[in-house]
Amino acid sequence: MRAASAALALVTIAVVSACDNPADVQTGSLMLTLTSAQDSRSRAVAALLSDGADGNVTVDAVEALNVTVDSVKVRPASGGGWVALGVAGEGGVRVNLMDLASADVTLARGELAAGDYVAARLFFTDAEIVFSEQVCLGMNTGAGATPGSVCLEPGVPHEVVIPSGEETGIKTDARFAVTEGSEETVTLVFDPEATVRSIAWARGLQKVIVAPVIRASNSEEG
């Protein structure tokens, strides 16, 4: 009787251990890369709406938009919390979003549970913008500086505020699936023109506001 009870206990422990073993979760690998919309720089002027007044800022007027991505998280369609991927590079990945045409940048990679995912977010430690010419923001009519506008000098970095960036990161509409044993690559596409439209001056913070627009490579432009 004791032998039968001991055997039953061992079977029960084995079943529970098997269910709790993470090795039994079906996984695949994911690499997340970033590129740039190839046709954006060919468009001459992007409209700028700042503090209720129109201005003129060209995509070519922005020499650099530098961000350091130190965390990447994806969300499973099945619910639950966000899942972190390992960021490529020690201390994060420093990226000039305005200079992605030459080659894709690998942001993160890692093992994920097989299944569908509905979003990816890029978290960062700092962001700055560098203009190639003087840019006036605020009460700017497009004819240069006017009362109430702020003119930013070229060639020097200006600190950037990304709306809700500290809390939610840079949002993307990435949707993808990971299958067991697969090696998936998901490419995000930075849109310079749409991003330039968001440039504004935060009077209270005395900083430049920029909302980077990053889409999945298979999404339709709005």
Order of alpha helices (4+ residues) and beta strands (2+ residues): alpha-beta-beta-beta-beta-beta-beta-beta-beta-beta-beta-beta-alpha-beta-beta-beta-alpha-beta-beta-beta
